[in-house]
Amino acid sequence: MGQVVVIGAGMGAMAAAARLAVAGHRVAVYERTETYGGAVRRFERDGFGFDTGPGLLTLPAVYRDLFLKTGKEPLESVVELVQVDPSSRHVFADDSEVSLPNASRAGVVTALDEALGQGAGARWGDFLVRAREAWDRTRRPLLEEPLWPDWSVLAEREPYPSVPHKKLLRTRRAGTLAEVGAWELRDDRLTALLESHALAYGLDPRVTPASASVLPYMEHAFGTWYVRGGIRELARAVYDRCVARRVEFHFGAEVTGVLEKDGRAAGVELSDGAVAEADFVVAGVAPAVLDRAVQRPTVRAEGAVPAGRTAASRLTVLLALRGARPEGAAHRTVVHARDRATELERLFGADPGAATGLTVTVLRPDDPALVPDAGHEAITLTAAVPAHSAQDRAEDMITVAERALPGLRDRILWREVRTPADITEATGAEGGAVPAPALAAGDGALLHPANDTAVPGLFTVGGWSHPGGGLPHAGMSGALVAGLIVEGPEFRGSQ
């Protein structure tokens, strides 16, 4: 077994570090900031606490597996997982609304029929059946196995079994998420429900492949979960597991170069001139950061996955409120934009748009650990914004949120705004861009580079490498990198 240097202490990087340490490697993590977790951060003030990154968890099995494989102590012994029910409340453009139960197809069908009219639930339920087929066809190659050398098969083949749509004597099949909504769901509110899962990652539903149907399916099939105390507690638990497995952490240690010897990675150079030698280097940083460190592109030139379309970030508004959280309030409410065309222009066009073009997600956890006392509430508003955006849309976001929470503005004690620049500071991603999960079809634009690179001994982990962004995917990338280092190029993923 050898020495492994890990660049960055994000969730994928720590997942890889813990697994490699258990396999017998000596692992040292170098993080340029003063804490762990990457985008999974916490802001605290006056007894209030807020997640400033992801607020909910899907596919908790990924982290259950991490804790199972790295020690006898299971995940539930170090964090408290709470299934969120309802999974989400949706307020649509016409102010109709629906609350969707967690991980219950029958319950979702009934709720949609009652809220949106008879037949709406059946159309959504039938869509979920087709989305499951797309999930079954792509789960292993996109999530559980190293990226195939012939990845173009995934790029060209649309796994979503769209329904034939006849118009003007022609039969067409949906190839994009927008077409799935228009031709199969046939209700603007159901379309908004579908597209919100793509918009959350800054993906344009007009060009995002129909395979993105797996995003709402994952929530439906595996449920939506909250970590008591906030998602930051999950990051803390993974960090503690790494420390227990004797992973060394060096904070405030910026890696400026990856050393090479005899044609392979041999360690890293730090900003203070120090050198850390290694047999393997694992980089949990954005591609541009890694390429500067290596001083040449690290993606394999031959058959390289094309650059993805993700160029969006998130604006987050943290609100400290006077007054108790109402009994029975939904943990997550999605307030959909009044005007879909304006929203798409705001995100993907030249016009930043107005409040009518905002979809805002409201998180209001029922968690005493996040408030000074029972007479206050801490809520978080998030909206997708273009990467590099410096525009403060907090007032617009509060206006939108008031459609679901009347009187919200009058309850505000103070607010804190987290911009794309704050995401850049935490993660190093240019413009504060947030990576999307890997998706099939679409000519490979939403695949991510393989975990191994053009430099032998250098591997990439986290949201900017296979299998892409999101907490579950970060954990999966850690498992893949550990497998490739421990078992070698013949590693084919978990069985």
TADAJO-V739568 format. One record per residue. D_CENTER is the distance of its C-alpha to the mean C-alpha in Angstrom with 2 decimals. Layout:
[[D_CENTER] [D_CENTER]]
This chain:
[[32.51] [31.56] [29.90] [26.20] [24.80] [21.07] [19.98] [17.42] [16.39] [12.59] [11.16] [11.63] [14.93] [16.18] [15.47] [17.56] [20.10] [20.83] [21.36] [23.53] [25.55] [26.36] [27.48] [30.00] [28.64] [29.15] [25.84] [25.55] [22.41] [22.95] [20.69] [21.82] [20.86] [22.49] [19.79] [17.04] [13.34] [12.08] [9.92] [10.53] [13.87] [16.53] [19.19] [22.53] [25.71] [28.80] [27.56] [24.31] [20.90] [17.45] [13.85] [12.97] [9.25] [7.16] [10.17] [9.77] [9.15] [9.50] [11.46] [13.15] [15.50] [13.49] [14.38] [17.71] [18.52] [17.78] [20.20] [22.63] [22.91] [23.33] [25.87] [27.77] [25.91] [23.30] [20.00] [21.66] [24.44] [22.41] [19.94] [20.57] [18.14] [18.92] [18.21] [17.64] [20.43] [20.48] [16.89] [16.96] [19.78] [19.99] [22.54] [23.42] [25.31] [28.64] [27.79] [27.85] [25.29] [24.13] [22.57] [20.89] [21.57] [19.05] [19.21] [22.58] [23.35] [26.87] [25.87] [23.46] [26.25] [28.78] [26.75] [26.15] [29.82] [31.03] [28.96] [28.97] [32.08] [33.30] [31.60] [28.18] [26.98] [28.55] [26.92] [23.42] [24.41] [25.75] [22.59] [20.63] [23.30] [22.75] [18.96] [19.76] [21.93] [19.21] [17.06] [20.19] [20.97] [17.75] [16.33] [18.40] [18.43] [14.74] [13.46] [16.58] [18.81] [19.05] [18.79] [22.15] [24.72] [25.50] [21.94] [23.66] [24.40] [20.75] [20.78] [23.94] [23.75] [22.11] [21.37] [21.26] [24.87] [25.53] [28.68] [31.62] [32.27] [35.84] [36.95] [40.14] [41.16] [37.95] [35.35] [31.77] [28.46] [25.13] [23.21] [20.52] [18.44] [20.97] [23.80] [22.50] [22.58] [25.96] [27.75] [26.48] [25.27] [27.93] [26.98] [25.32] [23.68] [22.25] [21.09] [19.34] [17.69] [16.54] [15.52] [13.53] [10.60] [10.85] [11.85] [8.83] [7.36] [10.98] [12.29] [15.99] [16.95] [20.40] [19.47] [16.25] [17.72] [18.49] [16.51] [13.42] [15.29] [13.44] [10.41] [12.88] [14.74] [12.26] [12.41] [16.13] [17.00] [15.29] [15.14] [13.14] [13.86] [14.51] [15.67] [19.06] [19.35] [15.68] [12.51] [14.30] [16.73] [14.46] [14.22] [17.96] [18.68] [17.13] [19.06] [22.15] [21.98] [21.96] [24.92] [26.70] [26.51] [28.08] [25.27] [26.53] [24.41] [25.68] [24.18] [25.29] [25.77] [24.59] [24.84] [26.64] [27.67] [27.28] [30.76] [32.19] [35.33] [37.04] [34.21] [31.34] [29.05] [31.19] [29.39] [28.17] [29.97] [29.06] [29.78] [32.88] [34.27] [33.77] [32.89] [31.03] [32.13] [30.10] [30.39] [26.69] [24.09] [20.33] [18.37] [14.91] [15.13] [14.49] [16.96] [19.43] [19.79] [20.54] [22.91] [24.82] [25.20] [26.54] [28.35] [27.63] [24.82] [23.27] [22.05] [24.90] [27.05] [28.37] [26.10] [23.12] [19.97] [20.16] [18.01] [15.03] [15.12] [12.07] [14.00] [12.38] [11.39] [11.38] [14.55] [14.74] [18.11] [19.16] [22.29] [24.93] [27.11] [30.64] [31.31] [29.93] [26.95] [28.63] [29.19] [26.99] [24.47] [21.17] [18.26] [16.02] [17.75] [16.59] [19.45] [19.61] [21.30] [25.07] [25.23] [22.79] [24.66] [24.48] [20.73] [20.31] [22.91] [21.27] [17.98] [19.51] [23.20] [25.50] [25.95] [23.55] [24.97] [25.77] [24.50] [25.16] [22.27] [19.55] [17.18] [16.38] [14.39] [16.59] [15.73] [19.03] [18.92] [22.29] [22.40] [25.64] [24.10] [22.43] [25.66] [29.14] [30.88] [30.91] [32.12] [28.88] [25.32] [22.08] [19.60] [16.56] [16.20] [13.30] [13.68] [12.43] [15.05] [16.24] [15.51] [18.58] [19.32] [21.73] [22.75] [22.69] [21.89] [21.99] [25.23] [24.02] [20.95] [23.39] [25.70] [23.17] [22.13] [25.88] [26.08] [24.43] [25.77] [29.32] [30.80] [27.54] [28.91] [32.05] [30.24] [28.41] [29.77] [27.57] [24.23] [21.98] [19.92] [16.99] [16.89] [15.21] [17.97] [16.77] [13.34] [15.60] [17.71] [15.12] [13.36] [16.01] [13.96] [16.58] [16.58] [13.50] [11.46] [7.66] [6.97] [6.24] [6.65] [10.40] [12.81] [16.56] [19.38] [19.39] [21.47] [18.64] [17.02] [13.52] [14.30] [13.64] [16.61] [17.98] [17.68] [21.39] [22.80] [26.13] [27.22] [28.28] [27.00] [23.95] [20.52] [16.98] [13.99] [10.35] [7.66] [10.72] [12.59] [12.85] [10.90] [8.05] [4.53] [2.19] [5.36] [7.59] [7.45] [8.20] [10.92] [12.18] [12.63] [14.70] [16.78] [17.46] [18.60] [20.74] [22.27] [23.14] [24.83] [26.61] [27.69] [27.82] [27.13] [28.34] [25.31] [23.86] [21.21] [21.69] [24.35]]
